[in-house]
Amino acid sequence: MNEKIQQNYAMAKELYENLGVDVEAALEKLKNVKISMHCWQGDDVRGFINKDQNLTGGISVTGNYPGVATTPEQLRADLVKAYSLIPGKHKLNLHAIYTDTDEKIDFDEIEPRHYAKWVEWAKEQGLGLDFNPTCFSHPKSADGFTLSHPDKEVRDFWIEHCKRSRKIGEYFGRELGQTCVTNVWIPDGYKDNPVDRLAPRKRLQESLDEVFAEEIDSAYNVDAVESKLFGLGAESFTVGSHEFYMGYALSRNKLICLDAGHFHPTEVVSTKLSAMSLFTDGLLLHVSRPVRWDSDHVVAFDDELQAIARELVVNDMLGTTHIGLDFFDASINRVAAWVIGTRNMLKALLMAMLEPTEHLKEIELKGDYTTRLALMEELKSYPLGAIWDYYCATQNVPVREEWLEEVKTYEQEVLSKRN
């Protein structure tokens, strides 16, 4: 670590400590945070189980930046590079389509052994794994319905897929000693207004009950369900709405997944966190950056990201909230996208940890809103960057934009040589 970083840190530390903030405690706390980085940024959500199937389910990846991963080995190599530029030890979020096997299998035939190479790799890297059934990009989802499909045969196919996904999550948890979060999201819905909104939701409820019928030790696997307001091809009615899944999760003791891009454009996830925390044992977050809709842009250090992080820290929710990322951008270097988004998530959490929370709460309770506003505004220009630089240096990852040179070198030496 160079002397300038240490000097800047010492001066910044003194400023924060004058407000009663324990900077060293904040950095220790940040070390224990695990972000679940999503594998699908690296290959544009193609997966490996059926490469020829077009991406469906209202999901769209735009751009054609060179160097996309086309094999599990390439994807893992790109992930290793990304993790090497991000401070801390984290997790990887896999979708079911990311099998690593020579077998020709369908979605309802996946087994733990088809992901054994991922587990071996995760052990080597010291990472945990999360999982998601893939209820899209398959002929049996072509008409826009899966677990709520009116055809029982189709529903049964997806029920079996989700059941097997939970067993794979359990396998991950047992092998890696870190609880796997298995999250169910489906694209089901109508493009235009339906006559019957109840029947599809009733079918979804029954399908989910069957999926979750087997008890799995929560030390190994916990289940989550993810809502969405609408999607491409399902603009008028989405079966798995927020209200449906909130009711389902609360009544079935499941985690509810709040995706930052799955709500009305004027809604934000940050305002929902404290309310949800009163009624649940935990939450799953998919942090993304919607631009007018669920466009899943790379997470930026914007107001909403900072607000999400602040809610988690101020309300002491980090121990019960699983933080995952969910974006995909093929218009820029994909490794850089991972690094930018994950570093921003961690930086936002650090910013929240450096806030004199208890002092601000006392001021608020006294009704001194002038001082509250003044301090919160002044904190925005406090030297967060100096503390962040020091943290990165102590974690042996590049400081500030130095990481970009490593990505550019990797692009020249590795990514540019891919077909």
JORACOR-V425309 format. One line per field, one symbol per residue. phi: phi as a letter, one per 30 degrees, with the letter a starting at -180 (. if undefined). A space follows every 10 residues. Layout:
phi=???
This chain:
phi=.ddddddddd ddedddddcj cddddddddd eddccddddd ddbiidibda dddddbiicb ccjbddjddb beddddddde ddddccdjcb bbcccedcdb addcbcddbd beddbdddde ddddciccbc bbdccahaed cdcjbbdcdd ddddededdd eddddddddd dedddcibec ccccbbcelc dcdddccded ddddeddded ecdddbeddc bbcbbbcada adibdcacdd dddddddddd dchcdccccd ccbeeccbde ddddddddbb dlbcccdbbd ciadchdedc dceddddddd ddddchcddc cccbcaaabc cbedddeede dddddddddd eddccdeddd ddddddiddd dedddddddd cddeeddded deddcibech dedddddddd dddbddcdd
